[in-house]
Amino acid sequence: MSAAVFGQGTDLGTIRGTVTDSTGAVIPSASGTITDALTNTARETKTNAQGNYEMFGLKPGTYRVTITAPGMNKRETTDIVLNGSDTASIDAVLKVSAAQEIVVVSMEAPAINTENQTISTTISNQEIVELPRDSRDVYSFLYLNPNITQGVSDGEFKFLGFQSYGANFTIDGQRSTNTIFGSPTTSEPSLEAVGELNVLSTDFSSEYAGIGNIRITTKRGESQFHGSAFYNNKNSALAAWQIQDKQGIADFVPTPGVSKYPTPYFNLNDIGGSLGGPILGIKKTWFFVAYERNYSRASVPISDQRLPHPAFWVGDFSPAINPAAANPAKLLPDVPAGVTLTPAEVLADTYLGLGQKFVTIPSRLLDANVQQLISTYFPKISPLVPINLANGRIANLFQTLLPGSSTRDLGTLRVDHDFTDKDHVYGVYNVSGFVGATSPVRNPFTGLGLVQNDRRNNTLSGSYVRTIHNNLINEVRGGFNREYSFRHSNTTLAGFLSSIGFDSNAIDAYGAVVGQAQLSTHGHPVINFGSTYTSFDRSGNRTTERVLSQYLATFGDTLTWVIKKHNLKMGADFVRNVGQDGFATARGNPRGTMTYTVSGAVTNPFAHFLLGLAPTRVTYIAQPRPPMDVHNWEQGYFFQDDWKVTPRLTVNLGVRYELVSPFVDKNDIMLNFDPTFGNNTGRFIIASGKTTQFLDPRIATTLPVVTAAQSGLGIGRGLVRTDKNNVAPRIGVALGLGEKSAVRGGYGIYFPTAAAQGIRDPLSTNAFNQALTKSNLGINPQQLQPWPTPLTGGDVNNLAGLLSFNAVPVGLHQPLIQQYNATFERELGLKTSVRFSYLGTTAHGLIAGTDLNELRPSDVGWNTTTGDGVTPCDTDAGDCEPTPAQTAALPYPALGDFLLSFGNFGRSQANAFQTQLARRYGSGLMFNASYTYLDQKSTGLDVGESSLGGVAYNPFNPEQDYGQDGWVSRHRFVLYGVYDLPVGRGRKVGSSLSRGADTVIGGWQTTFQVFAKSGTGFTPYWTCDNCFNSDHYIGPGNIATSSVDAVGDFEGGYRPLVVGNYKRHVGDQLYDPAAFGLPQMGADVFDNPQVAKRNLLWGPGAWGVNFGLHKDFRFGERVNATLGADFNNVFNHPLRAPNHDGGDTFSNLGSFSVEVDPATYKLRPSTVDPVVPNPDFANPRQTFSQEGVDSRRTVRLRLRITF
């Protein structure tokens, strides 16, 4: 999949203006001096024949402009604040003067933008340091922007008008965007080192790429030494309880061994400081250095209610006897064939002494390795806890805690140097390290411990600005961003096997099946003992061993040339991305899977496991692949003309061209499916002959395999064509209306930023690590063996574990986004301005997936017999097989039931009204308030999967899903500010207070952040309990594919019928579950007019308030200590708006099962297995962190010293 350019653009600003005399005539050759207030260095320029001057390449900060001309007075303008790449217009009117008269004008950065069409905001260092936030992550401040809201979870971002990826993140001009996901990397400076956070959110110039630009600029040293030191603490003793904590208490039942609820805890500490100033002995050189450490200790909650009763673990099934039931022994496991009991054991250990069902498994029969596994890795639960007599599970929710911890170190060093007044350079080095364990390897198996995270970041940014002539300036910039990340469990496979008692021979036998190389990798086998009980599996995104690293290098150049009234900018950016991800390596569980499926009692599979009998089937990977290691080159070329038509009218004209090579794997481990080849019979395309060694041998016997070079499709090793059509024109107009008003507007074409996830899943993952399944088919004389060699023996079943693939059209292109806005701004006085904007975004070519092997829904049963077309199959037993004729009817009969192809068929339209009221800091007060009304609809699925998109529910009519987009609110309000109470020494009231009085009542500051937003959309859905039991998928609609997905997030499911008034509240449920029926079973499974629409349900809205109270204590003229507390979610208001995981629970109606009507061979809802409703459907029982506000009230105590 081709990627979009990340043109870094410059972080340097511009001061320009026009010099005239009192009659309005322009003054050529007037001298202009721009002085940096931080370093007291000056740069010189002159006006051209049209009286215009311009100075580009100015670092963010405060400046003074002095204009002189022979025989005229001197005009000096002070306190000019430049943020990011802003342009400040400083015009000067000089008068004839015999004496050297000086006119001094004090001003701040213009409160309104009169220079271009861009919608942008800047958060200063003061706001970053002072505002109350729930973390020390600089990117959490993005939620203060009216055009960025929370995405699928806390720490993820959704961009107004588009999706949850596509923006460009930079640190001092160096790219800092995650190669895999398009999110920011974890490389970031300490908050002490952040000079400003600048966001270009809409209609920015051609100098910049992406659908938005988020730019961090570090602080720089000054002419005097300044520094800081700080310590913060946030702990559970000062925090309120979450709703889920209270629910946990309500669900807790004291049991033997656990008499008290395991109270969650946390203790977070931040410590660090900074220092900046001149480097002594080296002229015109300044430094800034900062360091901080964040270290925490926090409990990790573990809970489960699907564990088999702990008495079972040692073979005691006596608690499962239910004397009140018609069949008291229903849950007792059968004595397996081949297990011989002594007469005494028959009498003492089987039900009624009949020798048919175990009451207790004799200890001599319990497998020693299995018992060692249970004692080492299962949670510690008393065998005296109550039992659920319906299924043998524990009756009450098991809850415990594991001790988690993390440590993060951040360091920043910046050096600025002026070689001459025309040559300026700076370099910034950011380094960070993180180690921590905060999530379980597998919940609830506490013995496996927590996933270990090790991450290291190194980022280097540099810029050199050369003033070639008064009207010609060039900037060269470059650097690299290296992020190494490795997540892993606590034991290698060999270590795990050894820990449960396997000797070297047993370990070698295990390695002979999964591969000897797997023994040294982190992880453990997966063991399934029926669908009734929690499997011994792995949690999370394949994190038992996962490298997730990216290495980026950037070079760019911008030439600024002022010709008459035209400010021309031209240049290019070059980026090399490298992304490594072990997600592909862990596909299919390369360390082996053992599955026990035994008919009869639901406890039978677990009993077979306890006995150490051979599994029913095992799966393994014959040709495991290494981690994905992809790279690409990006090139962006731009030309921009900011034309000052009149002193009040500016026209911005620009064009950008982006050329990006497709991602290529270092080892050529990529495969694409070409569905159109051979009259639509299909073929496989691999990167090169090097790919062959990683292919399952069955692939070459299924369909033709050719290399990219042999395909004749004009593709290289990246298996898609380079998208050469990314031309992005941009136009804008800014018109000043008097001195205090302006109207602005613009239009531009944009492309989202690069993200390798779009090729990771379909091209680098899903065709590899194809699992082989072994079971006992009677071919191999050595059948599957009991423990300790459970993977040895058996027959490879070529009908099980069908090959699955994905496809990406070779002509896939980047989504095209059109942004446009119309804006009116007005200065209101008192440093305050207001903005009214219409913001529009139209997107075409959004990426989403459809299954190429999916049949059109039908009333005719598919896969509803045992394969003979006569015998109805048992969907619970999993013996369903399609007939040869049914298989032949598939579009691609030789392939499996998961053949997703990701193409450009999505579109979206966003229309927003936005108003913003802002006051710049002055007289102790600043604030920023914004309100956005947004109507955003799409057919593209934003499920947090970056450039991969999602899965269309109805692949035959994706347009049917056009409607409310995901993770956007109709209404959103954001307010933040800083207010220094005007009481105390140096303030309006009480300036003459004694030091003692000032210590008590002076120097107080309040800070605040408020957000409120309406709910986001969720799609109601059902899951199917037994649709996956057979080798081939069998489910409603007879569509023959397992990729059917109600939500589009690769989790599966069907949408319900709406059969009543779902908007009616029922108890705590916001929607009535009785208003939703099961999905249709036949031809109208997608098209029935009653089928629920995407994002039909509106989740609850949310609002929260953070409040800070700080007190200054001055020690002399230069030292100030601030003691305070930040109250996050000060009102402890529950934030019930679900994130993605909470939304899956919120919108899940429950589960159902299907069965075959033996008379018609059609599918119908099961008459044996009951529908299992989800009691948490539409029930907001949890609270979630939202928009930088914690899920419950917490208090961060803070001490900060500055000098």
Secondary structure, DSSP 8 states (H G I E B T S, - for coil): ------------EEEEEEEEETTS-B-TT-EEEEEETTTTEEEEEE--TTSEEEEEEE-SEEEEEEEE-TTB-EEEEEEEEE-TT-EEE--EEE-B-SS--EEEEE--S-SS--S-S-EEEEEEHHHHHHS--SSS-GGGGGGGSTTEEE-SSTT-EEETTS-S---EEEETTEE-B-TTTSSB-S----GGGEEEEEEEEES--TT--SS-EEEEEE----SS-EEEEEEEEEEGGG----HHHHHHHHH---BTTB-S-----EEEEEEEEEEEEE-TTSTTEEEEEEEEEEEEEEEEEEEES-SB-HHHHTTB-GGG--TTSSSTTTTS-B--TT----HHHHHHHBGGG-SSBBSB--GGGS-HHHHHHHHHHS----TTS-B-TTTSBBSS-EEEEEEEEEEEEEEEEEEEEEEETTEEEEEEEEEEEEEEE-SBSSTT-GGG-B-EEEEEEEEEEEEEEEEEETTEEEEEEEEEEEEEEEEE-SSBHHHHHHHTT--HHHHHHHHHHH-GGGGGSB---EEE--TTS--B---TTT-SEEEEEEEEEEEEEEEEEEETTEEEEEEEEEEEEEEEETTTTTTT-TT-EEE---SSSTTHHHHHHHHT---SEEEEESS----EEEEEEEEEEEEEEEEE-SSSEEEEEEEEEEEE---EETT---EEEETTHHHHT-EEEESSGGGGGGS-HHHHHHS-EEEHHHH-SS--TTSS-----EEEEEEEEEEEETTTEEEEEEEEEE-----THHHIIIIIITTSS-EEEEE--S-SSS----TT-TTSS-EE-TTSS---EEE--TT----EEEEEEEEEEEEEETTEEEEEEEEEEEEEEEEEEEETT-----SS-SS-BSSSSSSB--TTTT--B--HHHHHTSSSTTS-S-EEEEEEEEEEEEEEEEEEEEEEEETTEEEEEEEEEEEEEESS--SS-GGG--B-S-TT-GGGG-EE-TT--SEEEEEEEEEE-SBSTTSSB-TT--HHHHHHHSSEEEEEEEEEE---EE--EEEESSTTSSSS---TT----TT--SSSSSS--B--EE-S-TTS-BTTBSS-GGGEE---SSTTTTT-TTB--TT-EE---EEEEEEEEEEEEEETTTEEEEEEEEEETTT--------HHHHHHHTEEEEE-EEE-TTT--EEE-SSS--EE-TTTT-------BTTB-SS-EEEEEEEEE-
